């Protein structure tokens, strides 16, 4: 099987970022190099400064030249950006603004975040076993470059006090293109799409709902349902097994996907992909830069390593190589190796596991890469 795979050259823009970013990206690069060796591919890397590190070096969270490097690559792998040091900067100079500019500059409008429980980590879920046993395996398709994060932001004085305004708007075409990704994603899975909005209050949500229902007849094999975002937040903890694919706007997706990550055990395990109309995607774990544990070699690198696997699968058309990484992660979990965040709370369970650091986890996954 391995013999049929064509050797490929790919250029990957690497954004290590801030906090634990450099530690976790180093592990993902190690694993990518291992896969390249195993399958005869050549991956080259272009280092890109973004976030706090770019502010310190270039007084800009994403200099144009850095964005250009990303656009010229075959795909981008990002650790995380941000940290207390830059929290007092003005809005347009903060590390996170670099991330928003990168997403917009790459035109990646669709963010795909799986929420799947690894059987080895079922006990790490904060949900009751009776809920977890029903299965957790859904995907949140989040609109990424529209909505309130990209609307006008304004703070002004009014009647002797400050007043702040953020604008939330969506056009029909913005909703339609993400809606289609939702339907297409559901079509490849269990064919259930839940559109999440707040149509009882917001005009933008009423338009969202109308567009989803206009698209529905084009996907007769997919069952479309609607849910208000507040109810969805409750249903994710009450009965997550009901969901297959959730499609929602930028801010709702941001919040719901963090909630979904927690019920699967740890935020450190979840990868994400962001894609637009080209194959050049942005791949990143869903967590932030975790300044509280930065530099301690205890962060979980698996979310970033699985993001690299998604890059191979979705941007480089390398499904066997992606499977190879995911299998190695599963094998290492089977061996009982755990970073601190996924160690079982129960002392008896913990005694059966081996606590490892960030670089050790990367090394173990590398050592367990094998062709099927
Ligand atoms: P966070 O995700 O960085 O951390 C939340 C908690 O999860 C912390 O206790 C942290 O130690 C833990 N955690 C996160 N990733 C982990 C990992 N891989 N292994 C083990 N534990 C992990 O969220 P936060 O504390 O709200 O934000 C910290 C900084 O990150 C802020 O500056 C924020 O703006 C930024 N941020 C960046 C991104 C991004 O780069 N995409 C996303 C979210 C937050």
Boltz pocket constraint, residues with backbone or C-beta under 6 A from the ligand:
constraints:
  - pocket:
      binder: B
      contacts: [[A, 20], [A, 79], [A, 80], [A, 81], [A, 82], [A, 83], [A, 84], [A, 96], [A, 99], [A, 267], [A, 268], [A, 284], [A, 285], [A, 286], [A, 287], [A, 288], [A, 289], [A, 290], [A, 291], [A, 292], [A, 293], [A, 298], [A, 299], [A, 300], [A, 301], [A, 303], [A, 341]]
      max_distance: 6.0
